[in-house]
Amino acid sequence: MLDKIKSTCRYVVDNSKYVTINYAKLDEFINDIEYDNLKNWLLFNPYNLLELDIETIINFLLIFESIDYSFWGQPKWEINTEEGIKDGSDALLYAMIKYVKETRSTDFSNLSLNQFKELLKGNVDIPLLEERYATIINISRIVNERMNGSFYKYIKDINLDTKLFDTIINNFESFKDERVYNGKTIYFYKLAQLLTSDILHIREKLENISVDYSNLIGCADYKIPQTLRALGILEYNAELSGIVDQRNELEVSSKYEVEIRASQIVVIDYISNILINANPIDINDFIFVYSKRVKSIVKPYHLCRNTNYWYNLQFV
């Protein structure tokens, strides 16, 4: 599947109408890449997550990252906390960690929709509330039925990204992240790659084991294309620029959306082929963090309501 992500995204870029990669700008950017000291976001210990045992952390990440998507809206969903108002992915993380600590459980199978809604109670309902609920119920059911109640124990001997990634997508349908472009299936699997990367990074740190996440491709989202566009690396034609800049919503699997996401993957792959000692997922994270440097010049990110991707900069 990881090979399919790379090849199908290349197909999109080769046939792209609305998005162009400026390779001259990309080559300039490569000279600025400094990723040696980049930390995985979990190592910032958000909301003291790392105080939990490794099994709970991994089981939690499976649930949390399966529904960590699409928070934009007018107004944006927010929650009140003891640390102030939080929104987006940050708010979801806060609420779910709090729940896990209070209940001492990562099993959501007996949670009702009303209880889930109360858990995420804010100024408005979180977007895609029912879809998120259905996902966590289904994942908890699969973990209980196939994995004896612990995803961590099921994958604890897997240290290779390709094997862990396949385990995730083969067991959990909700991580499916595919589009259709010119009649051809295009593969992204953003959240499955993110989960694979986070599990291996956190196990490498907390369990002091050797892991391999060098085969991951990149996490196609909102923020990285926005950053690449600000740098002049991704160029949108007049039609797409007008739609994105006026904050009009893109349809899922529209050529606009697919070309934006595929171009990000091809850019990361291009960089990794030049910086041969760099893992693509580390390059992905570097660009994500680099967005802070271009914050003053970015144009709006594209809007596409879906269950596949998100962005958040709270902990980086």
C-alpha positions, 0 to 999 in steps of 0.5 A: 500500500505504501508503494501505491501511495507514492505511485498513484500520487505521482500519477496525479501530479503528472496529470495535474490541471490545477496544482503545479510543483515549482521545482526551482523553489523546491530546490531552494527550500531543500537547502534550508532543511534542518530536521536533525533535532525535530521531536515527535509531538508526543515527546512534548508530553501533551496533557501529561499523556506520558504519565500513563503506561505504554499500553494505555498510551498506544491503546489511546492513540489508536482511538484518538487518531482515528477521529482526529480530523476536520475541525474547521467551521463557523463558529469553530468548535471550542471547549472550556477547560481548566487551562482555558478555551481550546479548539480543534485537535488540541481540544479533542486530545484534552477531552479524551485524555481526561476521560481515559484518566478518569475512567482508567480505560481506553475501551469506548465500546459501551459509551452511548452517543449522548455520553460521547456528545457530553464528553466533547461538549462545547460551544457547538457540536464537534463536526462529524460527531456521529461519524466519530462516534461510530468510528470509536465504537467500531474500533473498540469492538474490533480490539475486543473481539480480535485483539483480546482487548488490547491493541498494544499487546497485539502489535507490541512485537511489530517494530517495522512500519510497513508491517504495523501500517498493514496491520492497522489498515487491514483491521480498521476500515475507518482508516481507509483514505482513498480518492478517485481521479480520472477514474483511477484510485488514489491512495493517501492513508494519512491517519494510518501513517500518522498512527504508525509513526507516532506508535513507533516514535513513542515506543522507541523513546519509552521502551528504548527499542530499535524501530524502523519508520523509514518507509512511511511516505507522508501525511497529506493534510491541510497545513503542509500544502498551505505552507508549500504554497506560501513558499512558492513550491506549490502553485495553484491556478487562478480557478483553484486559488479563487476557490481556496482563498475565498474559503469555499469548500472543496468536494471530497475526491474533487480534482482540486482536493486530490491534486493538492494532497498528491502534490504534497506527497510528491514533494516529500518524495522528491526531497527524500530522494535528494536527502538520502539519509532523511526519512520521508516522515521526518521531512513531513514533520519538518515542513509541518513545523516550518509553517511557523516561519511562514505564518505571516504570509500564508493564504487560507488552507483548503476546506474539505469536510472529510474523515481523513485529515486535519492539522494542529500546531499546539505542541510543535 
